[in-house]
Amino acid sequence: MAEKKEAAADKAAPKAKAAAPKAEKKPAAKKTTKKEETKEEAPAEVEAVIAEPAEKKPARARKKVAPKTEEAPAEAATEVAAEAKAAPEKAPVVRQTREERLADLEEQRNSFDWTKLNKKTEVYSDDERSVMEKEYDETLTSITEHEVLDGTVVSMTKREVVVNIGYKSEGVIPTSEFRHNPDLKPGDGVEVYVEKTEDAEGQLVLSHKKARMTRAWERVNDARDNDTIVTGQVKCRTKGGLIVDVFGLEAFLPGSQIDVKPIRDYDQYVGKKMEFKVVKINQEFKNVVVSHKALIEAEIEQQKVEIMQKLEKGQVLEGTVKNITSYGVFVDLGGVDGLIHITDLSWGRINHPEEVVELDQTINVVILDFDDEKKRIALGVKQLESHPWDALDTEMKDDDVIKGKVVVLADYGAFVEVAPGVEGLIHVSEMSWSQHLRTADQFFKVGDAVEAKVIAIDREERKLSLSTRQLTPDPWADIEKRYPVESKHTGRVTNLSSFGVFVELEEGIDGLVHISDLSWSKKINHPSEFTKAGEDMEVVVLEIDKENRRLSLGHKQLEENPWDVFETVFTIGSAHQGTITTRNDKGGVVNLPYGVEGFAPSRHLAKEDGSKAAADETLEFEIIEFNKDAKKIIVSHTKTFEADMDSRPATGGAPAGDKKRKPSGKGKADNKAIKKINESQEKTTLGDLGVLSGLKEEMEQAEKYGKKK
């Protein structure tokens, strides 16, 4: 073993000698490249990391110290020789696996202080540094973004203003934000809004405009909360009011809040400085509403109390027309308003107060009434003058004819002004003698000049009744002479009712034709079946009631009663052809010639074959009953063939029924008359009634001729 150690020492000696020259050359190796240095140092470092990791740091220390002195090569050689001697004495090298080497490297990487990488060695300790930072911060103003501060103008140019707020840097603000202050100069204090403490270039960003807006909003809210008065300047006019500049904010001043009296010219306030009271703030939309009226209302209320205490009924005051409405005029009495109703403006009738007064006009008024609690005052103007009725002609009396002008039309009449402030009424019933009342506008129009007769005058109640119809003669005065009973006339149908027809013979005279007096033969359910309004109708005067102004008229009386003829035509036992128009359980209605209707009971509608006659059948009927007064005819179909059966002979011979049964009558003349009636199937008219009268006379003559034979 000793021999081996000696041999190893001999081998290490040349290596130490070779290392010494290398150490001497290191100071001059500055010009060598990094790659060469890396190649030279790499083997030693790798061996140090793999074989002896614990001695890694001392090796680096030696490399740093070596270039400082000229004795470094000798010392290095000595150290290498010492290591070489000591190397055999160390423990044998333990080889690490790859995984172990990687774990050691990871542990070293995690324990490395990366904060000190590429940094110079700290001169001060952490405690010393914190103390100095604190002292430095005390020399600076502490500011935060989005706050308003007071600053000082340092310098100014045409485009920029430099402001110092005590921060580490100064802020620059555009000159355009100071347009409201043309007298700005260096040294003046200004409000600034901190937008950013540092921008991308490290510059402090300030705004004077935003500072004004923020401070103004704070002042406005404070003024509203503390009910303080603010001063502003009217900028311009807008719809419904004015725009006011208050603390740099645009506030709205409604037209109704400018003054206690209505303002018609808003432009007179533009450019003026006024005091206001903040009455409303919209926090969401940043809207502000101010009022100037609110400042003087308190004074006005005090004035109202003082004025109301001095008021007395009948007191005459001077006032100014403040407002005009359709129902009256508001007058300013010097702090308190009163109302003059339109009816108290003039004794005469007016349509609108503007006909009498104008805005801002100074007028004298009299106090009619007032209410202390409601602060309401009723005023009058016409009461300052005497009533027109007092000046009315004292000689005016009933039946006098006067002239006037229609001023008002109503449903019940027309008002006529006969003198200023004096009106009379013409009732609609006094406009015409007609009994059918109409509306006043059918006779007059507003503004018409009329002449009327005084029928009543009441000076105490101040009422005047007039009439225009009494200027014409009363048509009922000689009614008996002009429209005697049984006289025939032609009139115009004016109205229809369920019970008759109203016919006007002339203006003011009309009569009634009852529904039963319209036709002799036709059954009329309603007058509209016979005539209509506006048509002409011939009538006969049946009765006159002069006292109640009524006429009873008739239309059917123009012709002879056809039932006198029917009595001779539709004799009992006579046979006539008829058509069943309606049928029911009790019987049927039969339409006979000339539109005369008869009734056949159910038992008299049995036919010869045993069946019952139905509606719309045309059969032979025998008259079994005739009532002239009741205008009723009863007929039977069964009787027509029962009579034939009773007349048949007992044995042989042709049956009597083989020959057609002839209608009963009085000779050949009656048969001819009946034949003529049956040939005419039209309904009864006034013309037909004349034909019936002719037939009656013809039948009577035929009967006389038969008797002579």
Disulfide bonds with the S-S distance in Angstrom:
none
